[in-house]
Amino acid sequence: MTQPDDPTNSRDPNQSEARAESGTLPTLDVEQTQDSLRGAVAAPKQESPLGSIGRYQLTKLLGEGGMGLVYRAYDPLLHRAHRRMEKFKRLAAARGALLTPIAKAFSTDIGNEVAYLGVQIHGGMGFIEETGAAQHYRDARITSIYEGTNGIQSIDLVTRKLGANGGASVWALLDELAAVVKQVETSNDPAFGTTGAKLRDALAALERASKWLLERLPSAPNDALAGATPYLRLFGATLGGCMLAGEALAAKANGEAEPQRYVALARFFAENVAVQAPSLEKTVTESADAVTGADAVLLG
């Protein structure tokens, strides 16, 4: 995935250097990200659709989770380009390296799903060129292929990025996400529904799967590789859900005009996407024999 060489950044260097000395990375600039996402999130009001059509329309907003991951991956690279402290550069580089395969693969997989639903929701007309939906579907397909296919990105995540420094980058990120989940839980906002509980379950599943992979990589690398793709999906779903929850909390705290739109999106993602995390964890940790055994039986 192409990374910027000389982006501009207006953050306070003293604040960033202080965080670097403490061994922590700055968090994503919430206001900057909100400005970038506001146009998509603040969709025009309309009557609430029913049944599967409503789910299709909400699922089209999942692209916001993928977009948020791209911003989260880009943010430490901005800091790395403008800070002279070597310790900070190492932290920022490690965070950017960890998030790059997740941002690329998860967001483009989501893009394919959204484009697919764009065709589906139009019915038969979605297959006709006049609607434009079919063109979006074709265009979205290439995104999971170029800049390293998503299968390669998942292998890179498991074999290189996860194990770097004993998984230090992963554990640091999970601690930050746990803090977001705690804020959701303590907000006592009924509009969040079960967002906090679902995200906490997802974080626990991601932590267990990460530990399992780190244990298997040295002794049984094929078992780890068999779970690479579901692991990336697990990571993306958990991270995307926590980021959207963080955006919702920031929208409420900053007095956004309609913060409940952000809350609704975070809740939908948590209760429909991040909720898949425990099953993805089992796919990572319990399906290796089925994958490797199938090769021997089906391929002779």
N, C-alpha and C positions, 0 to 999 in steps of 0.2 A: 504494500500500500504506500503510495507516494506520501512523503512527509515534508512539511515546509522547512526551508532552509533559513529564511530571515523574516519571520512574521513580526508585526508590530505589537507592542503590549504596553498598556498604560498603568499596570499595577505598581504599587508602592514597593521599590526595591528593598527598603529597610525592613518592611514587614515580611517579604519573601525570604530575606537572608536570616531573619530571626527564626522563621519556621524551619529553614534548612539546618540551622544550628541545633534545633531540637529534634532533628531526624524525622520531621513530618513534611508532607507535601501540602501545598495550598489546595483548597477545594475548588471546584468549578465555580467560575463567576456566574452566580445565579441570574443576576440582572441581565448580563450580556446574553446568556442562553435563552432567557425568557423573551427578550426582544426578538431573537431569531425564530423562536417557535410560536410567538403570539398569533401571527397571521393564520397558522394552521390550526391551532388549538381553539381560537375564538371563532368557531364556525358560525354561520348565520343560524338564528333560531328557527326551528321547524317543529312540526308535530312529531311526537315520539312514535316511531314505527313499531310494529308488533312482531313478535316471533323471530324467525330466522332472518328476515330482512333487517330488523333492528340490529341483530348481532353482526350481520355483514357490514352495515354502515359503521358500527362502532369499531369493528376490526380494521377498517380502513385507517383508523387513527393510530394503529400500532406502529405505523411508520415513525411516530413521534418518539417511541422508545428507541428505535434504531438510530434516529437522528441525534437523540440525546447521547447515545454511546459514542458517536462520532465526535461530538463536542468534548466529551469527557476524555477521549483519547488524544484530542488535539491540544487540550489545555496544558498538560505538562510539557508538551513540546514547545509551546510558546515560552514558557518559563525557562526551559533549558537554553533556548537561543539567546536569552538576554541576561543570563546570570553568570557571573564569573566564578562563583564558589564551586569547587570541584565536588564537594559532598552533595550539594544541591543538584548539580548536573547529573550525578549518578542516580539520585533518587528519581528525578524527573525522567531520565532516559529509561529507567527500569519500569516506571509506571506507563509511559508511552508504549514501550515494547510489549508489555503485558496486554494492554487494551487494544492494540492495533489489530490482531487477528480476530478478536471478538467483535470489534466495531465493524470491520469489513464483512465478516461472514454473517453475523447475526442480522445486521441491518439489510444486507442484500437478500438474505433468505426471507426476511419479513417483506421486503419490497416485492419479491416474487409472489408471496401469498396475497398481498394487497392487490396486486395487478390481476391475479387469478380471480379474486372476489369481484374486482371491477368488471370483469367479463361476465361472471356468474350473475351479478345483481341486475344486469341488463337483459338477462334471459337470452333468447335467440338473437336479439339485436346486438348483444355483446360480441357475437362472432362476425358481425357485418362491419366492414371498414368504416362506414359513415359515422359510427358512434365514437371511433377513436380508441375504444377500450382494447381491441385486439392489438393495435400498434403499441400501446403501453405495455401489454403483456410480452410482446416480442422484445421490446427494448429492455424491459426489466431482466429478461433471462440472461443477458450477457453479463450483468453485474456480478453474478455469482461465479463467473468463469474467469474474467480478466483479473489482473493484479494478484495472481495466485488463486486457483480454484478454492472454493470453501472447504473442500476436503483437505487440501494442503494446509490451509490456515488452521484447521483443527489439529492436524499433526504437529504443526509448529507450536501451537499453544501448549500441547501436552508434553512434547519432547524437549522443548527449549525454554519457553517462557514460564511455565508452571514451576519447573525445578530450579530456576535461577536463584542462587543464594538461599537454597533450601526452602524455597517458596515464600521468602520474606515479602515480596511485593504482593502476593495473594493475601497473606495474613493481614498486612497493613490495610489493604483495600477492604477486606471483610470487616475489620474493626470500624472503619468509617461508615460502612453501610449499616452496621448494627446500630450505630448512633442515630442514623436517620430513622430506622425502624422504631427505636425507643421513643423518638419524638412523636411519631405517628400514634403510637400506643398511648402516650401520656397526653396527647391533644384532646382526647375524649370527644372527638367530633364524630357524631353518628353517621355523618355523610361518608366517612371513610369505610364504613361497613367492617368487614373482616380483613382489611388491607394489612394492618399491622401483624396479625396472626399469620396470614398467608406469606408475607415477606419473611417473617422470622423462621417459618418452616423451610422456606426456600433457601435462606442463608445457612441453616443447619445442614440441609441436603448438600449444598455446594461445598461446605467445609468437609463433610464426611467423604464426598467423592474426591475432593482434592487430596486428602490424606491417603485415600486408597490408591490413587494413581501414583503418588510419590513413592509409596511402598512397593508398587509393582514394577515401576520403570526399571530399576536396576536388575531385578531377578526375572521378571516376566514381561519384557517390553511389548510382546505381541498382545498380551492381555490389555495393557494400557492403550495400545493403538486401537484395539477393537472398540474402546469406549470413547475415542477422541471426538467424534462428531456429536454424540449426545452430550458430552461434557461441555463442548462449546455452546450448545444450545442451552444447557442448564445455566452456564455462567451468564450468557446474554439475557436470559429471561429474568434471572435474579437481579442482575445489575440494572437492567432496564426498569424493572419494577421499583427498585429503590430510588433510582434517579427521578422517576416520575413522581414518586411520593415526596421526594425532596423539593421538587418544583412546586407541588401543591402546597407544601408547608410554607415555602417562600412567598408564594402568591398571596396566601392568607396574611402572612406577617407584613408584607410590603403594601398591603392595601390595594391590591389589584381590583379592577372594576367588577370582575365576575370570577372570584377565586374558585367557586364551586365547579366551574368547568374543568379546572386543573384537578380538583379532587375527584371528580367523576371519572376522568381519564385514568388517573392513578388507580382508582378502585377497580375499574374494568380490567386494566392490565394485571393487577395483582390477583384478582379472583378468576381470571380466564386464561392467563398466560403463565405468570409466576407460580400458580397453583400446580402446574405440571412438574415442578421441580422434583418432588419425591419420586415420581415415576421415572424421570430422567436419571436420577441418582441410581436407581435399581438397574436401569439399562446399562449404565456405566460399570457398575460393580458386579452384576450378576449374569451378564450375557456374553462374556468373553468366550466361554466354552462353546456356546451356540454358534458364535461367529466363526471361530477357528475350526470347530468340528464340522461345520457345514462345508468349509473349503475342502476338507479331506474327503467327504462323502460325495459332494456334487461335482467336484472337479477331478476326482479320482486321484 
